[in-house]
Amino acid sequence: MAVTESTLLTDLAANPAFGGWGQALLPWHGSREAGVTIGGESSMLPYHSNIIPAQAVSAVNRLIDDAAAGETVAFPVYDEAAIAADPDKADAVLFFYRGEPGAPFAIVNPGGGFAYVGSLHESLPHAQWLSEQGINAFSLSYREGSGQWAVEDLAQALTFIFEHADELGVDTEGYSLWGSSAGARMAAAIGSYGTAAFGGADLPRPAAVIMAYTGQSDYTAADPATYAVVGDRDGIANAGVMERRIRGLQSAGVPADIVIYPGMSHGFGTGDGTAADGWMQGALDFWLEHR
């Protein structure tokens, strides 16, 4: 059942470990991946850089191992009736990396310009790393094609987690939302306006929002603590725009910080082997400080 860099993405999607929800792992959700391997996934991710196939392989095999041990690793966020009414909602799936029982949870939202969903590069490795630090971490796949749909899927994912917290073994107090590029816009939208504004239950807002390289400029004085990272050579998410948002939050009394990495472009993922190496530890420390 384990995968390698030569595993076809279509074979990955069909792996029984994911309980029939594996297609949600694919960047284009099955529409363009024929003949592409995990090692060749970079051809599917035009907005990303620093793509490390070995990370994707490791993250996927962790899920496969957990499934082999009897754990459910994939959870659709919408119920059967909602999916029957709108089959595209089957693309909204949480992939769960368990940490310490009863530990807080984080949701990691990948980017892709709302055209595709870069989970294998930009959320599964992040969630795996968080779980290794003891955090209960979820990677969210969401519907492509609309930022509104994506944020609605995140609101529903949070509703699902809160409703099933006991069986999932997670602490809902002081959770965090992580996102990169389009995924950071999603996390910030929930942080600014809450889940009910996007069709979810009326839930507490996150203790912290972690934003990697996004052009999001909107914010409110009620935003949660916010940590941002970006490269100074990012041609998609301007570092100056991100810095102005963080300074605005600080002026509003919101705990906020930004790190700008020299020489880095858009979509650097975990940053391993680059100037951004270790950014996730800084983000985790920030969240736990403000939890």
N, C-alpha and C positions, 0 to 999 in steps of 0.2 A: 503493500500500500504506500510505502514511502515514495517521495518524488525526488527527482534530480533536476539539474539545469536542462537536461535534454527532454524532460517530460513535456508533452504537448499541453498547452493551456486547456484545450478541450478535454483532454484526459484528466487533468487536474479537476476540472469542473465536475466530471462524472465520478470522482472518487467517493465511495460510499461513506467515508468518514464524515462528510458534510450533510448527510441525511437528505439529499436531494436539493440542497441549497447552494451547491458549489459554484453554479454559474455566476452567482453574485460576486465571486472573487475576481472575475475577469474584468479588465478595464472597460471593454465595450459590451459587456454582458452577453457575449456570444455572437455578436453581429459581425466581427471582423477578425476573430482570432484563429481561423482555420489555418493549420500548418505552422503556427507560431509556438515556440517552446518558451519555457520559463526563462531560459538563458537569452532568448531573443526578445524579451518583453519590451526592451527599450524602444523598439520600432513602433510600439503601441502607445508610447507616452511622450508626445511631442513637447509638453510643457515641463519636462522633468530632466534633472541632471544627477550625476553621482549615483547612477543606478547600479546596485550591487546584487546580481542574481543569487549569490550564495546566501544573502540575508533572507530573500524571499523563500528559498528552499528551506532554510532553517526554521523560519516562522511557520510555514505550511506543515512541515514535518512535526513540529511541536503540537499543532492541532490534531494531526493524524494520530500521534502517540496518545494524546489525551482521549481521543475517541476510542482507540483500541483498549484503553484502560476503563472504558465504560462511561466516560463523561460525554454529555451533549455539548458540542462546540459551536453549533450554528443555530441561531434563533431568529425566525422571521419576526419582524416587529409588528406586522399587521395580522389580524386574524383571518380565517378562511373566507369569511363573508366579504371582508374588505378586498381581499385578493381576487375573489370571484368577480366582484364588481369592477375592479381595475387591476388586470393581470400584471401591469407594470410594477405594482406594489410588491410583487414577489422579489424584486431586486433590492428591497430594503431588508437587510439581514445583519444581525450582530454576530460577530465571531468572538468567542469568549476565551481569554487567557486568564486562567485562575491564578490568583495570588494567595495570600494568607486568608484563611476563613475569617469572615467578619471584618476584613480590611476595607478601606474605602475603595470606591471605583472611579475609573476614568473612562471616557469614551474618546477614541482617536478617530478623527474624520480626515480622510485623504482628499487630495485635490484632483484636478483634471479639468478645470475651467467649466465645470458642470456639463461638459461634453462627454467625458469618460471619468472613471473612478480608479485612481491609482493605488488600490489597496495593497498590492503585493510589494510595492516600493515604499509607500508612504503612510501606512498605518499598521499593517501586520507586524513588521519589525519593531515599530514603536511599542505596540501593545505587548509583544513578547518581552521586550526589555523591561517595561513597567512591571509585568508580572514577576520577573526575576528579582525585582526590588520589593516584592511582597504586595504590590497593588493588584486589585482585581481590574483587569483592563479589557475593554471591548473595542474592537475595530468595527466601524459602521460602514457597510456598503449601502448606497442610496440610489434612488432613481436618477439617471442622467437626463439632461435636456432642460432643466429648469432649476434655478437657485431656490425658488419658492418651494418646489417639491422637495428639494434636498433638506431644507430647514424643517419642513413638515415631517419628513422622515426622522430627523434627529429628535424632534419633539415627541414623536410617537415612540422612538427607541427609549427615551428617558421615561416615558409613561410605562412602557413594558418593564423596565428595570425596577422602577419603584413598586409596581404591582407584584413583581415576582422576587423581591429582594431576599426574602427568607429562603426560598428554594435555591436561589443563586448563591446565597451565602455572602452577600455584600452589605456593607454599611452605606446607607444613602446620605449620611450627614457629611457635608463638606466635600462633595464630589468635585471633579474637575472635568472640563471639556478641552480637548486638544484638537488643533486643526492646522493643516498646511494649505496655503493658497485658497482655493475655493472652500476647502474644509474649515479653514480659519474664519472665513466669512460666516459659515454656518454656526460655529461655536460662538462667535461674537454676537450674532443676532439673538441667540438664546440668552446670552449673558445680558444683553441690553434690554430685551423685551419680554423674556420669559417664555415658557412652553405654551401657555394658554393662548398666546398671540398667534401661534402657528398650529392650532388644532389639538394640542396635547392637553393632558390634565394640568390643573393649576398647581405647579410643583415649586419647591424652593429653587432659587437660582444657584448656579455653581459657586463654589468658594473661589475658584480661579479659572480663568480662560488663558490657554496657552496658544499663541498665534505665531505661526511660522510663515514668513514671506507672503503677505497679502496686501492688496491695495485698499482694504476696508478703512474708511475714514469716519464713518458714523459712530457715535457713542453717546451715552447718557451719564449723568452724574450718579446714577444708581448702578452703574456697571460693577461687576465683581473685580477683584484684583486681577491684573492682566500682565502677562509676560510675553514679550515679543522678540523674535529673532529674524534677521534678514541679512542678505549679502549686499555689499556696496556696489556690486556690478549686476544687480538684478534688473533686467530690462522689462519685467512684467509687474513686479511689485516694488515700486520706488521706495528706497529706504527713507527718504525724506518724508514721504506721506506717512509711513509707519511711525516715524519719530514724532511727527506733529500730533498724531493721535495719542501717543503715549504721554507726551507733554500736556496735552489737553486733559487727559484723565488725571494726571498728577495735580494739575491746577484745580480740578474739581474735587480733590481730596481722595481720589481712588488710588490705592497702592498699585504702582505700575512701573515696569522697567523694560528696557530694550537693549539688546546686544546686536551690534552691526559688525559682520565679519568681513574682513578685507578679501577681495578677490573672488568672492562667492557670487554665483549666479542663481537663477531661480530653480526651485525644486530639488534642493540638496538632500532631502530625506533625513536620515539620522545624522548626517554630517561625518560619518566615519571616514578617517583618512584625509580629512580636509581641515581648513581653518576653523570650521564649525564643529569639529570633533568635541563631544562632551556637552553639547548644548542641552541635551535632554536632562542631564543631571542638574544643571542650573535651573531648568524649568521645574523639575520635580521638587527641588529644595524650596523654590519660590512658592509653589502650591502648598506644600506642607507647612511652611512658615505662616501662611495666611488661612489655613484651613480652620 
